Amino acid sequence: MKKLFLFFLISLITLTTNGQQLNSEFFQKNGEVYFRFFRSPELVLNNLSKIISLDNVKNDSVYAYANEEEFNLFSKFDIPIEVLKHPGDVENVKMSSTVEGIMDWDSYPTYDAYVAMMYQFQTNYPTLCRIVDAGTTVQGRKILFAVISDNVNQREQEPRTQYSSTMHGDETTGYVLMLRLIDYLLSNYGTDTKVTNLVNNLEIWINPNANPDGTYRSGNSTVSGARRGNANNVDINRNFPDPKGGLHPDGYAWQPETIAMMNLAQSYNFVISANFHGGTEVINYPWDTWQARHPDDNWYQFISHLYADTAQENSPGTSYMRGYNDGITNGYDWYTVEGGRQDYMNYFAGCKEVCIEISNTKLVAASSLPTYWNYNKQSLLNYLENALHGFRGVVTDINGNPIKAKVTVLNHDANNSHIYSDSVSGNYHRMIYAGNYTLSFSADSFVTKTFSNVSTSYLTTTVLNVQLQSTNPVPVELISFSGTVVDNSIELNWSTATETNNKGFEIERSNSASNWENIGFVNGIGTSLSTKTYSFSDNSPLFGTSKYRLKQIDFDGTFSYSSEIEVNFGEAFNFQLSQNYPNPFNPETVIKFSIPQESNVKLNVFNSLGEEVALLLDEVKGGGFHEIKFNGSTLPSGLYFYRIETDKFSSIKKMMLVK
């Protein structure tokens, strides 16, 4: 049950009187309550933060949010509180319903205008920008990313960076600043040297609004009435897996908004990211959940001060971003958070992330938005540049094929601070504080390489390309061999881990009535240290059970046989649901299944929340093998499941849509 530690906390906290109880009507109308209370030596804030969403701690005042369930738990402590006006309840907010109106940058977009603007970026700059629909919210709004690069439709050997804003729906300053940053990067490419360098050397992902349900709680036409939580009144920034608090530290199921970000983080190798909030002005760096410092604490302080110092320089005569430790703070030192995105990205996704609190007011007056842009523009560009500094290079095998390798800084890395090279390009980027280090590169089936006393300096790049040698001495290593009945043929598939001097494979067949016969030949790859796959179709299979084997032949005439497999071709087909192919796919894939006799077959597709997104088949099919094409062009990237059901058989498999 949610928050079972409640009774333990009661024993730790001295109860007071005069607690305030809000009724259900209040929460039905408002979704959440914003309040403050005074801290005292008896109050253990780290434990209270597991019940309510702490928002800020200023001297002896603690500011917090709670939904109805959370507030009812909190009220048991009888702590006196003051209910405050919700930060999102701002009247007369200037809104724009057209893309042209938004581009004056002194108003907030309606939801429809926001979506239109994002896709117009793609239309206006097709070679520089593409829009990724990462998922939908509880109420069906889109979680959109603008991807910006000089060759935006190709995966180049360059780091992926990410900006995301407004996961708390009432913290809207970053929302408009991210839209303006997208426009600034695209419209200044080719004319501004700094912008051109960033776009040429990075793959930049920008998500202006991670919680549009919270921002548009009053409807798509206004941000007035915005709320911190999503449509389920869940704080998204407490809903992520946590290195200390576990998979569900807040006690709630992962929300659609959380799942969208997790899917994205696990599918792409982001190097550095930042998420933008409001309510104070400070750069918050890891950890939020642990008192222990991150192994890269000095690097985090350096880049955080660089952001804050630059913002201070561009806001002369103001107190902007000058509080805390001159504009920065360690998260745990400020107040503890479990389930935050920042620690999730750092610990689980291998991506360095900070939280940037960009304005003391959460929903600032629209007329102030250009001012905050002027304060932050240079810092936003500088922060992206961090991805180009430190150690970088490409990890390959001796033939130049990319390898996903673990990159470890020995006697330094801890708590998952190591990184991995990109599996597609072999590219790696290890940002780190200036100094001399020992780097280790390791991967399965390869000899680990270690480089000692490698140095890097402030805001510079040290390039270290690495080739790893395979540990596998087998000339041709067969790692799989299988056969499947497909319609009126038998499809054989096999793969090799390595090949040396491989001319090819003869395919041989036998059954109880015949000796081995050669039925075909497939050319080999010669020499390779990467996985290779092969296939062959026996279009005239023998009735009943047949044996197959591969005769691998070297260029010098030597040969060896594989193990034998058996495949039954006949009338007695079995129930079977095959893995879709290709997988991952974009946007089409094929699903195959077999049934032994005429049956009513239902085949449908579900998303990771268990919601049906497509019904592919619901009709009577004859015995045999069948295949169905599935088109996911209207769906966002992510993990999906497909299920087959008959009166005697049911099976589920998963597939990945990557756009």
LUMVEX-843401 format. One record per residue (C-alpha): x, y, z; residue number from 1; residue in one letter. Coordinates in steps of 0.1 Angstrom, whole numbers. Layout:
N
- u v w k r
- X Y Z NUM a $
...
END
This chain:
659
- u v w k r
- 0 0 0 1 m $
- 12 35 -8 2 k $
- 35 50 19 3 k $
- 35 22 44 4 l $
- 63 39 63 5 f $
- 38 64 76 6 l $
- 36 49 111 7 f $
- 74 49 113 8 f $
- 75 86 105 9 l $
- 49 93 132 10 i $
- 74 80 158 11 s $
- 101 103 144 12 l $
- 81 136 143 13 i $
- 67 154 172 14 t $
- 30 160 165 15 l $
- 16 195 169 16 t $
- -19 208 169 17 t $
- -39 231 147 18 n $
- -35 210 115 19 g $
- -57 219 86 20 q $
- -80 195 68 21 q $
- -92 204 33 22 l $
- -123 186 20 23 n $
- -127 166 -12 24 s $
- -146 194 -29 25 e $
- -115 215 -27 26 f $
- -93 189 -44 27 f $
- -120 181 -70 28 q $
- -119 218 -80 29 k $
- -82 225 -76 30 n $
- -65 191 -80 31 g $
- -37 200 -56 32 e $
- -30 224 -27 33 v $
- -1 247 -24 34 y $
- 9 256 12 35 f $
- 37 264 36 36 r $
- 47 255 71 37 f $
- 75 263 94 38 f $
- 104 239 99 39 r $
- 116 231 134 40 s $
- 142 207 148 41 p $
- 115 181 153 42 e $
- 105 180 117 43 l $
- 125 156 95 44 v $
- 121 171 61 45 l $
- 138 142 43 46 n $
- 110 120 56 47 n $
- 82 145 49 48 l $
- 94 147 13 49 s $
- 83 111 9 50 k $
- 47 121 16 51 i $
- 43 156 -1 52 i $
- 62 174 -29 53 s $
- 85 199 -13 54 l $
- 89 229 -36 55 d $
- 113 252 -18 56 n $
- 129 258 16 57 v $
- 135 294 24 58 k $
- 150 300 59 59 n $
- 124 285 82 60 d $
- 96 283 57 61 s $
- 89 252 38 62 v $
- 67 254 6 63 y $
- 50 223 -7 64 a $
- 23 208 -29 65 y $
- 0 178 -22 66 a $
- -28 161 -39 67 n $
- -58 149 -18 68 e $
- -42 115 -8 69 e $
- -9 131 1 70 e $
- -25 159 21 71 f $
- -46 135 41 72 n $
- -15 116 51 73 l $
- 4 148 59 74 f $
- -25 162 80 75 s $
- -21 133 104 76 k $
- 10 150 117 77 f $
- -11 180 128 78 d $
- 15 204 116 79 i $
- 1 240 113 80 p $
- 1 252 77 81 i $
- -9 282 57 82 e $
- -28 275 24 83 v $
- -14 298 -3 84 l $
- -28 310 -36 85 k $
- -18 285 -62 86 h $
- 11 298 -84 87 p $
- -9 288 -115 88 g $
- -40 309 -106 89 d $
- -29 339 -126 90 v $
- -56 361 -142 91 e $
- -54 379 -176 92 n $
- -26 359 -190 93 v $
- -16 370 -225 94 k $
- -22 341 -249 95 m $
- -15 337 -286 96 s $
- -35 313 -308 97 s $
- -13 317 -339 98 t $
- 23 309 -347 99 v $
- 29 344 -358 100 e $
- 16 358 -325 101 g $
- 38 335 -305 102 i $
- 69 347 -323 103 m $
- 67 381 -307 104 d $
- 78 360 -276 105 w $
- 58 381 -252 106 d $
- 28 357 -248 107 s $
- 21 321 -240 108 y $
- 9 298 -268 109 p $
- -24 280 -268 110 t $
- -19 243 -269 111 y $
- -30 240 -306 112 d $
- -7 269 -315 113 a $
- 22 252 -297 114 y $
- 18 220 -316 115 v $
- 14 240 -349 116 a $
- 46 259 -342 117 m $
- 66 227 -335 118 m $
- 56 211 -368 119 y $
- 61 244 -386 120 q $
- 98 243 -375 121 f $
- 100 210 -393 122 q $
- 83 223 -424 123 t $
- 104 254 -426 124 n $
- 138 237 -419 125 y $
- 134 201 -431 126 p $
- 172 194 -433 127 t $
- 179 209 -398 128 l $
- 148 199 -378 129 c $
- 125 170 -373 130 r $
- 97 166 -347 131 i $
- 96 134 -326 132 v $
- 63 125 -309 133 d $
- 76 108 -278 134 a $
- 42 99 -264 135 g $
- 9 112 -252 136 t $
- -3 124 -218 137 t $
- -32 111 -196 138 v $
- -55 134 -216 139 q $
- -40 127 -250 140 g $
- -18 157 -255 141 r $
- 15 153 -272 142 k $
- 50 152 -257 143 i $
- 70 167 -286 144 l $
- 107 171 -292 145 f $
- 124 192 -318 146 a $
- 156 174 -330 147 v $
- 181 198 -345 148 i $
- 213 189 -364 149 s $
- 230 197 -397 150 d $
- 221 163 -410 151 n $
- 190 157 -389 152 v $
- 179 125 -406 153 n $
- 212 108 -401 154 q $
- 229 94 -370 155 r $
- 263 110 -370 156 e $
- 293 106 -347 157 q $
- 282 134 -325 158 e $
- 268 136 -290 159 p $
- 230 138 -283 160 r $
- 220 166 -259 161 t $
- 186 173 -244 162 q $
- 166 202 -230 163 y $
- 132 196 -214 164 s $
- 109 221 -196 165 s $
- 78 224 -176 166 t $
- 74 189 -162 167 m $
- 58 209 -134 168 h $
- 29 223 -154 169 g $
- 27 256 -136 170 d $
- 64 265 -141 171 e $
- 61 280 -176 172 t $
- 90 304 -181 173 t $
- 112 276 -196 174 g $
- 83 266 -219 175 y $
- 84 297 -240 176 v $
- 122 300 -237 177 l $
- 126 265 -252 178 m $
- 104 274 -281 179 l $
- 124 306 -287 180 r $
- 157 286 -285 181 l $
- 145 262 -312 182 i $
- 137 292 -334 183 d $
- 170 309 -326 184 y $
- 191 278 -335 185 l $
- 173 273 -367 186 l $
- 170 309 -379 187 s $
- 206 317 -370 188 n $
- 223 286 -385 189 y $
- 248 296 -411 190 g $
- 251 332 -400 191 t $
- 260 329 -363 192 d $
- 293 311 -357 193 t $
- 284 297 -323 194 k $
- 250 285 -334 195 v $
- 264 269 -365 196 t $
- 291 251 -346 197 n $
- 265 237 -321 198 l $
- 242 225 -349 199 v $
- 270 210 -369 200 n $
- 285 191 -340 201 n $
- 256 181 -318 202 l $
- 222 164 -321 203 e $
- 201 187 -300 204 i $
- 167 175 -286 205 w $
- 144 201 -271 206 i $
- 111 194 -254 207 n $
- 94 227 -245 208 p $
- 66 211 -224 209 n $
- 68 177 -206 210 a $
- 35 181 -188 211 n $
- 10 199 -211 212 p $
- -20 184 -191 213 d $
- -8 203 -161 214 g $
- -1 235 -180 215 t $
- -35 235 -198 216 y $
- -55 222 -169 217 r $
- -82 249 -176 218 s $
- -83 240 -213 219 g $
- -62 244 -244 220 n $
- -68 281 -248 221 s $
- -51 293 -216 222 t $
- -23 285 -191 223 v $
- -42 303 -164 224 s $
- -50 277 -137 225 g $
- -19 256 -146 226 a $
- -11 229 -120 227 r $
- 21 213 -109 228 r $
- 9 177 -113 229 g $
- -4 159 -144 230 n $
- -41 151 -150 231 a $
- -39 124 -124 232 n $
- -25 150 -99 233 n $
- 8 132 -97 234 v $
- 40 151 -95 235 d $
- 60 138 -125 236 i $
- 93 149 -109 237 n $
- 87 124 -80 238 r $
- 75 96 -103 239 n $
- 108 82 -118 240 f $
- 128 52 -105 241 p $
- 152 64 -79 242 d $
- 186 49 -70 243 p $
- 177 50 -33 244 k $
- 139 50 -33 245 g $
- 134 22 -57 246 g $
- 112 18 -88 247 l $
- 82 36 -74 248 h $
- 94 60 -47 249 p $
- 61 80 -46 250 d $
- 39 49 -45 251 g $
- 22 57 -78 252 y $
- 24 38 -111 253 a $
- 46 53 -137 254 w $
- 26 80 -155 255 q $
- 24 82 -193 256 p $
- 45 113 -192 257 e $
- 71 95 -171 258 t $
- 71 64 -194 259 i $
- 76 86 -225 260 a $
- 107 101 -210 261 m $
- 120 68 -198 262 m $
- 115 52 -232 263 n $
- 133 80 -248 264 l $
- 162 79 -224 265 a $
- 167 42 -228 266 q $
- 164 42 -266 267 s $
- 189 71 -272 268 y $
- 223 77 -258 269 n $
- 220 112 -244 270 f $
- 252 127 -231 271 v $
- 241 158 -213 272 i $
- 207 173 -205 273 s $
- 189 198 -183 274 a $
- 153 202 -172 275 n $
- 138 236 -165 276 f $
- 117 246 -135 277 h $
- 105 277 -118 278 g $
- 99 290 -83 279 g $
- 135 302 -75 280 t $
- 167 310 -95 281 e $
- 194 284 -91 282 v $
- 212 255 -108 283 i $
- 205 223 -89 284 n $
- 231 195 -95 285 y $
- 232 158 -83 286 p $
- 225 141 -62 287 w $
- 189 149 -50 288 d $
- 185 115 -32 289 t $
- 219 109 -16 290 w $
- 240 130 7 291 q $
- 271 115 -8 292 a $
- 286 136 -36 293 r $
- 286 125 -72 294 h $
- 320 114 -85 295 p $
- 319 143 -109 296 d $
- 309 168 -82 297 d $
- 337 193 -91 298 n $
- 327 191 -128 299 w $
- 290 197 -119 300 y $
- 299 227 -98 301 q $
- 321 241 -127 302 f $
- 294 239 -154 303 i $
- 267 251 -130 304 s $
- 287 282 -120 305 h $
- 294 288 -157 306 l $
- 257 289 -164 307 y $
- 249 311 -134 308 a $
- 279 334 -139 309 d $
- 269 340 -176 310 t $
- 233 347 -166 311 a $
- 245 372 -140 312 q $
- 266 389 -166 313 e $
- 236 392 -189 314 n $
- 214 406 -161 315 s $
- 234 436 -149 316 p $
- 220 456 -119 317 g $
- 197 427 -109 318 t $
- 198 399 -83 319 s $
- 192 373 -109 320 y $
- 206 339 -101 321 m $
- 228 352 -73 322 r $
- 214 334 -43 323 g $
- 223 301 -27 324 y $
- 260 294 -35 325 n $
- 263 322 -60 326 d $
- 236 307 -82 327 g $
- 241 269 -76 328 i $
- 232 243 -51 329 t $
- 237 206 -44 330 n $
- 202 190 -45 331 g $
- 205 171 -13 332 y $
- 218 201 6 333 d $
- 188 221 -5 334 w $
- 161 194 3 335 y $
- 159 157 -5 336 t $
- 139 145 -35 337 v $
- 133 109 -44 338 e $
- 119 100 -78 339 g $
- 133 130 -96 340 g $
- 142 130 -133 341 r $
- 177 144 -126 342 q $
- 188 114 -106 343 d $
- 171 90 -129 344 y $
- 190 104 -159 345 m $
- 223 103 -141 346 n $
- 220 69 -125 347 y $
- 198 48 -149 348 f $
- 203 65 -183 349 a $
- 240 74 -182 350 g $
- 233 110 -190 351 c $
- 246 140 -170 352 k $
- 216 162 -161 353 e $
- 210 192 -139 354 v $
- 178 210 -129 355 c $
- 177 247 -138 356 i $
- 153 268 -117 357 e $
- 149 298 -141 358 i $
- 125 323 -124 359 s $
- 114 331 -89 360 n $
- 78 334 -102 361 t $
- 65 302 -116 362 k $
- 40 316 -141 363 l $
- 56 349 -149 364 v $
- 38 378 -167 365 a $
- 40 372 -204 366 a $
- 56 406 -209 367 s $
- 86 394 -188 368 s $
- 94 365 -210 369 l $
- 118 385 -233 370 p $
- 137 396 -202 371 t $
- 143 361 -191 372 y $
- 154 351 -226 373 w $
- 180 379 -225 374 n $
- 192 367 -191 375 y $
- 196 331 -202 376 n $
- 202 329 -240 377 k $
- 240 328 -238 378 q $
- 240 303 -209 379 s $
- 217 280 -228 380 l $
- 241 279 -257 381 l $
- 271 275 -235 382 n $
- 256 246 -216 383 y $
- 251 227 -248 384 l $
- 288 232 -256 385 e $
- 298 211 -226 386 n $
- 290 180 -246 387 a $
- 320 188 -268 388 l $
- 345 190 -240 389 h $
- 364 163 -220 390 g $
- 372 130 -236 391 f $
- 357 119 -268 392 r $
- 363 94 -296 393 g $
- 350 63 -314 394 v $
- 352 27 -302 395 v $
- 354 1 -330 396 t $
- 367 -34 -337 397 d $
- 398 -39 -358 398 i $
- 376 -37 -390 399 n $
- 361 -4 -380 400 g $
- 327 -17 -369 401 n $
- 312 3 -340 402 p $
- 311 -13 -306 403 i $
- 290 -5 -276 404 k $
- 317 -3 -250 405 a $
- 317 6 -213 406 k $
- 339 36 -207 407 v $
- 351 37 -171 408 t $
- 374 63 -154 409 v $
- 393 40 -130 410 l $
- 396 51 -93 411 n $
- 370 77 -100 412 h $
- 337 63 -113 413 d $
- 310 51 -88 414 a $
- 272 49 -86 415 n $
- 268 44 -123 416 n $
- 288 74 -134 417 s $
- 305 54 -161 418 h $
- 292 58 -197 419 i $
- 288 37 -228 420 y $
- 298 44 -264 421 s $
- 269 46 -289 422 d $
- 259 12 -303 423 s $
- 252 27 -338 424 v $
- 282 50 -343 425 s $
- 307 38 -316 426 g $
- 309 75 -305 427 n $
- 315 83 -268 428 y $
- 317 115 -248 429 h $
- 330 116 -212 430 r $
- 327 150 -198 431 m $
- 349 154 -167 432 i $
- 368 180 -146 433 y $
- 403 190 -158 434 a $
- 430 166 -148 435 g $
- 449 133 -155 436 n $
- 429 101 -156 437 y $
- 430 64 -164 438 t $
- 404 53 -189 439 l $
- 392 17 -194 440 s $
- 373 5 -225 441 f $
- 355 -29 -222 442 s $
- 329 -49 -241 443 a $
- 318 -85 -242 444 d $
- 340 -108 -263 445 s $
- 367 -81 -266 446 f $
- 400 -75 -248 447 v $
- 398 -46 -224 448 t $
- 420 -17 -232 449 k $
- 433 8 -205 450 t $
- 449 42 -211 451 f $
- 468 57 -182 452 s $
- 477 94 -175 453 n $
- 453 108 -201 454 v $
- 448 145 -196 455 s $
- 421 170 -203 456 t $
- 418 208 -196 457 s $
- 390 232 -190 458 y $
- 366 237 -220 459 l $
- 389 217 -242 460 t $
- 386 183 -260 461 t $
- 409 153 -258 462 t $
- 402 129 -287 463 v $
- 410 92 -279 464 l $
- 399 67 -306 465 n $
- 400 31 -295 466 v $
- 401 -3 -313 467 q $
- 393 -34 -294 468 l $
- 405 -69 -303 469 q $
- 381 -98 -302 470 s $
- 388 -125 -276 471 t $
- 372 -151 -299 472 n $
- 397 -174 -316 473 p $
- 371 -194 -336 474 v $
- 375 -188 -374 475 p $
- 338 -191 -380 476 v $
- 317 -191 -349 477 e $
- 280 -201 -355 478 l $
- 259 -187 -327 479 i $
- 224 -197 -340 480 s $
- 207 -220 -365 481 f $
- 170 -224 -367 482 s $
- 142 -234 -392 483 g $
- 106 -223 -394 484 t $
- 77 -233 -417 485 v $
- 65 -202 -436 486 v $
- 35 -209 -458 487 d $
- 47 -236 -482 488 n $
- 84 -234 -476 489 s $
- 109 -238 -448 490 i $
- 129 -207 -439 491 e $
- 164 -214 -424 492 l $
- 181 -186 -404 493 n $
- 216 -186 -389 494 w $
- 241 -161 -376 495 s $
- 278 -159 -369 496 t $
- 297 -140 -343 497 a $
- 330 -140 -362 498 t $
- 342 -152 -396 499 e $
- 377 -158 -410 500 t $
- 383 -169 -446 501 n $
- 347 -179 -450 502 n $
- 337 -187 -486 503 k $
- 301 -197 -477 504 g $
- 277 -223 -466 505 f $
- 262 -253 -484 506 e $
- 227 -262 -471 507 i $
- 221 -299 -467 508 e $
- 188 -318 -461 509 r $
- 179 -353 -451 510 s $
- 149 -373 -439 511 n $
- 142 -409 -431 512 s $
- 138 -418 -468 513 a $
- 169 -401 -481 514 s $
- 206 -394 -474 515 n $
- 220 -359 -471 516 w $
- 216 -338 -502 517 e $
- 229 -304 -512 518 n $
- 199 -280 -518 519 i $
- 216 -247 -520 520 g $
- 246 -224 -513 521 f $
- 249 -190 -495 522 v $
- 280 -168 -499 523 n $
- 300 -160 -467 524 g $
- 313 -126 -457 525 i $
- 350 -136 -458 526 g $
- 365 -122 -426 527 t $
- 345 -102 -400 528 s $
- 345 -97 -362 529 l $
- 309 -85 -361 530 s $
- 277 -105 -360 531 t $
- 264 -115 -395 532 k $
- 230 -131 -403 533 t $
- 220 -154 -432 534 y $
- 188 -170 -445 535 s $
- 178 -196 -470 536 f $
- 143 -208 -482 537 s $
- 137 -244 -490 538 d $
- 108 -239 -514 539 n $
- 104 -276 -521 540 s $
- 103 -291 -486 541 p $
- 99 -328 -479 542 l $
- 66 -339 -462 543 f $
- 71 -347 -426 544 g $
- 102 -341 -405 545 t $
- 134 -332 -422 546 s $
- 169 -326 -409 547 k $
- 191 -297 -420 548 y $
- 228 -289 -415 549 r $
- 252 -263 -428 550 l $
- 285 -272 -444 551 k $
- 308 -242 -439 552 q $
- 335 -240 -465 553 i $
- 367 -219 -464 554 d $
- 384 -204 -495 555 f $
- 411 -230 -492 556 d $
- 385 -259 -495 557 g $
- 385 -269 -458 558 t $
- 351 -274 -443 559 f $
- 332 -282 -412 560 s $
- 296 -292 -404 561 y $
- 271 -274 -381 562 s $
- 249 -293 -356 563 s $
- 217 -307 -371 564 e $
- 182 -292 -367 565 i $
- 148 -308 -373 566 e $
- 118 -291 -389 567 v $
- 84 -306 -394 568 n $
- 65 -298 -426 569 f $
- 31 -313 -429 570 g $
- -6 -309 -420 571 e $
- -2 -309 -382 572 a $
- 9 -273 -377 573 f $
- 14 -261 -342 574 n $
- 1 -230 -325 575 f $
- 28 -204 -327 576 q $
- 33 -166 -325 577 l $
- 65 -155 -341 578 s $
- 86 -124 -333 579 q $
- 78 -95 -355 580 n $
- 103 -85 -382 581 y $
- 119 -61 -384 582 p $
- 122 -52 -347 583 n $
- 128 -24 -339 584 p $
- 107 -11 -367 585 f $
- 96 22 -383 586 n $
- 68 24 -393 587 p $
- 59 -11 -406 588 e $
- 66 -46 -393 589 t $
- 53 -81 -401 590 v $
- 37 -104 -375 591 i $
- 35 -141 -383 592 k $
- 16 -169 -366 593 f $
- 4 -205 -372 594 s $
- -26 -225 -361 595 i $
- -32 -263 -365 596 p $
- -69 -261 -376 597 q $
- -95 -236 -386 598 e $
- -100 -212 -356 599 s $
- -113 -177 -348 600 n $
- -82 -156 -344 601 v $
- -79 -122 -326 602 k $
- -47 -103 -329 603 l $
- -43 -69 -313 604 n $
- -16 -44 -302 605 v $
- -12 -27 -268 606 f $
- 9 1 -255 607 n $
- 30 -1 -223 608 s $
- 0 10 -203 609 l $
- -20 -20 -215 610 g $
- -42 2 -237 611 e $
- -53 -13 -271 612 e $
- -39 8 -299 613 v $
- -48 -15 -329 614 a $
- -70 -44 -337 615 l $
- -52 -63 -365 616 l $
- -75 -94 -369 617 l $
- -107 -108 -355 618 d $
- -120 -135 -378 619 e $
- -119 -172 -387 620 v $
- -86 -184 -403 621 k $
- -78 -218 -418 622 g $
- -51 -240 -404 623 g $
- -15 -231 -415 624 g $
- 8 -201 -414 625 f $
- -4 -165 -417 626 h $
- 12 -131 -416 627 e $
- -2 -96 -409 628 i $
- 14 -62 -416 629 k $
- 12 -36 -388 630 f $
- 17 1 -396 631 n $
- 27 23 -365 632 g $
- 30 56 -384 633 s $
- 4 72 -362 634 t $
- 19 60 -329 635 l $
- 48 75 -309 636 p $
- 81 58 -304 637 s $
- 81 33 -276 638 g $
- 75 -3 -264 639 l $
- 44 -21 -276 640 y $
- 29 -56 -271 641 f $
- 10 -78 -296 642 y $
- -13 -106 -285 643 r $
- -29 -135 -303 644 i $
- -60 -153 -289 645 e $
- -79 -184 -301 646 t $
- -102 -207 -281 647 d $
- -72 -229 -274 648 k $
- -41 -206 -275 649 f $
- -29 -173 -263 650 s $
- 5 -156 -265 651 s $
- 20 -122 -261 652 i $
- 53 -107 -275 653 k $
- 68 -73 -273 654 k $
- 81 -50 -301 655 m $
- 98 -16 -303 656 m $
- 87 13 -325 657 l $
- 116 38 -330 658 v $
- 110 69 -352 659 k $
END
